[in-house]
Amino acid sequence: MVDKKFEVAGNVSIVSTGKSSVPKEEFEKTVDAAIKGADVGAGESLADMYDRFSKLLYAIDASGSMAEGMLNEDTINQYKWTPEILAQFRDKMKADKSLSDDIEEWDEDAEEEVMRAFPLDVDGMGDDELKMYILTENLQQKYSIHVDMDYSRGSRKRQRTKMAALKDAAKNFVHDRFLKFKDARVGVFSFEDSPQLLCVAGATEDEVMAAINRLPDAGGGGTNIYRAVERVVGECKKRPSEVGLHHIVLVSDGCDYGAAQVEGLVPKMKELGIVFDFIYMVGASPDNQGEDTAKVMRRVCEMTGGEYTVVKTEQDFIEKFLTVSNRPMLPAPK
């Protein structure tokens, strides 16, 4: 086998052998065994090999709130904005100590990345950016500032539901994935109060597409994130990828308080080589997400080498969904 160009120094912990690290040669041997009979090569870098052999599992929230609309760029034109109203909002926002941006930066003293909060740059916002921020954060209600609807607009872009936006983005990604790798491994789960396997990773493109189409346009149950994650982690153990690489992407518009239990699954995730991503779809009707629960989910993502992402508009979701799905990664160290 041609020697692979590893993008990390030294040994890497990416093969489920029970060892804390795996020599490069051992990984290459595992990859060689995995690609026998395959019509697509592993690639020339570690990222290529991850991309080729990882198993991607989507866990999709199918609760009733996913039938609600997402904000789009035309939403701001549905209101009657005036310079006076925008000035009122700017003044209120500048005085609002709770508004801040959470930014990851390197702390040289602590020698680690930490979250720091900085005041929102209200003056640096353009008018359209300000208007969208007002709507996504529901500042009209928070500051008791009324903004009239503009009913004179003859045609307005209809808000598509969160589920419709999710289905389209997922199908576009899956199609591109199977164009790249004919034997791509993409599995789909839906969940409300309990999870349901719609398609195992390793199915054909048509079967994966059919599974996505079966996601309900209007669900009706609650949101049980812990049971969903537990079920998907169990699937990784039951049907592991050839080289022990798994990527779970959970998409939800709510963060139930039971989700805090997910942190207890982290040791098993690391053992199975799982990277966990959480995409929180705020949409047009934000859920009162528990701050403590959100912090737990952020930690779970960080501990497994994944990302916690908040999206507030349809375009934002599409971009972030594709970024997460295509992001090269390796499981966090065990």
C-alpha positions in Angstrom: 0.0 0.0 0.0 1.2 3.5 -0.8 2.3 5.3 2.4 -0.4 7.8 3.5 0.3 11.4 4.3 -1.0 11.8 7.9 -2.1 15.3 8.8 -1.4 14.8 12.5 1.9 14.1 14.1 2.8 10.8 15.7 0.3 8.1 16.5 -3.4 8.6 16.1 -6.3 7.2 18.1 -8.9 6.3 15.4 -9.2 2.5 15.3 -11.3 0.7 17.8 -8.6 -1.7 19.2 -8.9 -0.7 22.8 -5.5 0.9 22.8 -4.9 4.6 23.6 -3.1 5.1 20.3 -2.7 3.3 17.1 0.5 3.3 15.0 0.1 4.6 11.5 1.0 1.2 10.0 -1.8 -0.5 11.9 -4.3 2.0 10.7 -3.1 1.5 7.1 -3.5 -2.3 7.5 -7.1 -1.8 8.7 -7.8 0.5 5.7 -6.3 -2.0 3.3 -8.6 -4.7 4.6 -11.6 -2.3 4.4 -11.1 -1.4 0.7 -10.6 -4.9 -0.7 -13.1 -5.1 -3.6 -14.0 -1.4 -3.3 -14.0 0.6 -6.6 -13.0 3.9 -4.9 -9.6 4.4 -3.3 -9.0 5.6 0.2 -7.3 8.8 -0.7 -3.9 10.2 0.0 -4.4 11.8 3.4 -5.9 11.0 6.8 -8.8 13.3 6.0 -9.4 11.5 2.7 -9.5 8.1 4.5 -11.8 9.4 7.2 -14.1 10.8 4.5 -14.1 7.5 2.7 -14.7 5.1 5.6 -16.6 7.0 8.3 -20.2 6.1 9.0 -22.6 9.2 9.1 -25.8 8.9 11.1 -28.4 11.6 11.2 -30.8 11.8 14.1 -33.7 14.1 13.1 -36.2 15.7 15.5 -39.7 14.8 14.1 -41.7 16.5 16.9 -44.6 18.8 16.0 -42.7 22.0 16.3 -40.6 21.1 13.3 -43.6 22.0 11.2 -43.2 25.6 12.2 -41.7 28.1 9.8 -38.1 29.3 9.6 -37.1 32.9 9.1 -35.9 33.8 5.7 -34.2 36.9 4.3 -37.6 38.2 3.0 -39.1 38.2 6.5 -37.7 41.6 7.4 -39.7 43.1 4.5 -42.9 41.9 6.1 -42.7 44.7 8.7 -42.9 48.5 8.6 -39.5 49.7 9.8 -38.8 53.4 10.4 -35.6 55.1 11.4 -37.2 56.0 14.8 -38.1 52.4 15.5 -34.6 51.2 14.7 -33.1 53.9 16.9 -35.3 52.7 19.8 -34.0 49.2 19.4 -30.4 50.3 19.1 -30.7 52.3 22.4 -32.4 49.3 24.2 -29.8 46.9 22.9 -26.8 49.0 24.0 -28.2 49.2 27.5 -29.0 45.5 27.6 -26.2 43.8 29.5 -27.5 40.3 28.6 -26.6 40.8 24.9 -23.2 39.4 24.2 -21.3 37.3 21.7 -19.8 34.0 22.9 -16.4 33.7 21.3 -13.8 31.0 21.6 -10.3 32.4 22.1 -7.0 31.1 23.2 -6.1 31.8 26.8 -2.3 31.7 27.1 -2.3 31.5 30.8 -4.8 28.6 31.0 -3.3 27.0 27.8 -6.8 26.1 26.5 -9.6 27.5 24.5 -12.3 29.2 26.6 -15.6 30.9 26.0 -15.6 34.6 26.6 -18.5 37.0 26.3 -18.2 40.4 24.6 -20.8 43.1 24.2 -22.7 43.0 20.9 -21.5 45.6 18.4 -24.8 47.3 17.9 -23.4 50.3 16.1 -21.5 48.0 13.7 -24.7 46.4 12.5 -26.3 47.5 9.2 -30.0 48.1 9.2 -30.9 44.8 7.6 -28.7 42.8 10.0 -30.2 44.7 12.9 -33.8 43.9 11.7 -33.0 40.2 11.3 -31.4 40.2 14.8 -34.5 41.8 16.3 -36.7 39.1 14.7 -34.6 36.1 15.6 -34.1 37.2 19.2 -37.8 38.3 19.5 -36.7 41.7 20.8 -40.1 43.3 20.0 -41.6 41.3 22.9 -38.6 41.7 25.1 -38.5 45.5 24.8 -42.2 46.0 24.3 -41.6 47.8 21.0 -44.4 47.3 18.5 -43.5 47.0 14.8 -46.5 47.0 12.4 -46.9 44.4 9.7 -46.7 45.6 6.1 -49.9 44.2 4.6 -49.5 46.2 1.4 -46.9 43.8 0.0 -48.7 41.8 -2.6 -46.4 38.8 -2.6 -44.2 37.7 0.2 -41.9 34.7 0.3 -43.6 32.1 2.4 -41.8 30.8 5.4 -40.8 27.2 4.8 -41.0 24.8 7.7 -37.9 23.6 9.5 -38.6 20.1 8.3 -38.9 21.1 4.7 -35.6 23.0 4.9 -34.0 20.0 6.6 -35.2 17.5 4.0 -34.0 19.5 1.1 -30.5 20.1 2.6 -30.2 16.4 3.6 -31.2 15.2 0.1 -28.8 17.5 -1.6 -25.9 16.4 0.6 -26.8 12.7 0.3 -26.9 12.9 -3.5 -23.4 14.6 -3.6 -22.1 12.0 -1.1 -23.1 9.1 -3.3 -21.7 10.8 -6.4 -18.3 10.9 -4.5 -18.5 7.4 -3.0 -20.8 4.8 -4.5 -20.9 2.8 -1.2 -21.3 5.8 1.1 -22.6 5.0 4.6 -25.4 7.3 5.6 -28.1 6.2 8.1 -31.2 8.1 9.2 -33.1 8.1 12.5 -36.1 10.1 13.4 -37.2 10.8 17.0 -40.0 12.3 19.0 -40.6 10.7 22.4 -38.7 7.7 21.1 -36.3 7.1 18.2 -37.0 5.1 15.0 -34.4 3.8 12.6 -35.5 4.8 9.1 -32.5 3.6 7.2 -29.3 1.8 8.2 -25.9 3.2 7.1 -24.9 1.2 4.1 -28.2 1.4 2.3 -28.4 2.5 -1.3 -28.9 6.2 -2.3 -32.5 5.5 -3.2 -33.1 3.9 0.2 -31.6 6.8 2.0 -33.6 9.3 0.0 -36.8 7.3 0.7 -36.0 7.5 4.4 -35.5 11.2 4.3 -38.8 11.6 2.4 -40.5 9.5 5.2 -39.6 12.1 7.8 -43.0 13.6 8.8 -43.8 17.1 7.6 -45.8 17.6 10.8 -44.8 15.4 13.8 -46.8 15.3 17.0 -44.8 13.9 19.8 -42.3 15.4 22.3 -38.5 15.7 22.1 -36.4 13.1 23.9 -32.9 13.8 22.9 -31.3 11.3 25.4 -33.2 8.3 24.1 -32.3 9.3 20.5 -28.6 9.6 21.2 -28.6 6.4 23.2 -30.2 4.6 20.3 -27.9 5.9 17.7 -24.8 5.2 19.8 -26.2 1.6 20.1 -26.4 1.4 16.3 -22.7 2.4 16.0 -21.8 -0.5 18.4 -24.1 -3.0 16.6 -23.0 -2.1 13.1 -19.6 -0.4 13.4 -17.7 1.0 10.4 -14.7 -0.9 9.2 -12.2 1.4 10.7 -14.2 2.5 13.8 -15.1 6.0 12.7 -18.6 7.3 13.3 -20.2 10.7 12.9 -23.5 11.5 14.6 -25.4 14.7 13.6 -28.4 15.4 15.7 -30.8 18.1 14.5 -33.5 19.5 16.8 -35.4 22.7 17.4 -35.6 22.1 21.1 -33.3 21.0 23.9 -35.3 19.0 26.5 -33.9 19.0 30.0 -33.4 15.2 29.9 -30.7 15.9 27.3 -28.3 16.6 30.2 -28.1 12.8 30.6 -26.3 12.6 27.2 -23.0 13.5 29.0 -23.1 10.1 30.6 -22.8 8.5 27.1 -19.5 10.3 26.3 -17.2 7.4 27.5 -19.1 5.0 25.2 -18.9 7.5 22.4 -15.1 7.8 22.7 -14.8 4.0 22.9 -16.7 3.7 19.6 -14.8 6.5 17.9 -17.9 8.8 17.7 -17.9 12.5 16.8 -21.1 14.1 17.9 -22.5 17.3 16.4 -25.7 19.1 17.6 -27.5 21.6 15.3 -30.1 23.6 17.1 -32.7 25.1 14.8 -34.2 28.2 16.4 -36.6 29.1 13.6 -39.4 31.6 13.8 -40.6 30.5 17.3 -37.6 30.0 19.6 -37.9 27.4 22.2 -37.1 28.4 25.8 -34.0 26.4 25.8 -32.6 25.6 29.2 -29.2 27.3 29.6 -27.8 24.6 31.7 -28.9 21.9 29.3 -27.4 23.9 26.4 -24.0 24.0 28.3 -24.1 20.2 28.7 -24.7 19.6 25.0 -21.9 22.0 24.1 -19.6 20.0 26.4 -20.6 16.7 24.9 -19.8 18.0 21.4 -16.5 19.4 22.5 -15.5 16.2 24.4 -16.1 14.1 21.3 -14.5 16.5 18.8 -17.8 17.7 17.4 -19.5 21.1 17.3 -22.6 22.7 18.8 -24.3 25.0 16.2 -27.2 27.4 16.5 -29.1 28.4 13.3 -31.8 31.0 13.1 -32.7 31.4 9.4 -33.2 28.9 6.6 -30.1 30.0 4.7 -28.1 29.8 7.8 -29.3 26.3 8.5 -28.5 25.1 4.9 -25.0 26.4 5.1 -24.3 25.1 8.6 -25.8 21.7 7.8 -23.6 21.2 4.8 -20.6 22.4 6.6 -21.1 20.0 9.5 -21.9 17.1 7.2 -18.7 17.6 5.1 -16.4 18.7 7.9 -13.2 16.5 8.1 -12.6 15.3 11.6 -11.3 12.6 13.8 -12.7 11.4 17.1 -11.4 13.0 20.2 -8.6 11.2 22.1 -9.8 8.4 24.4 
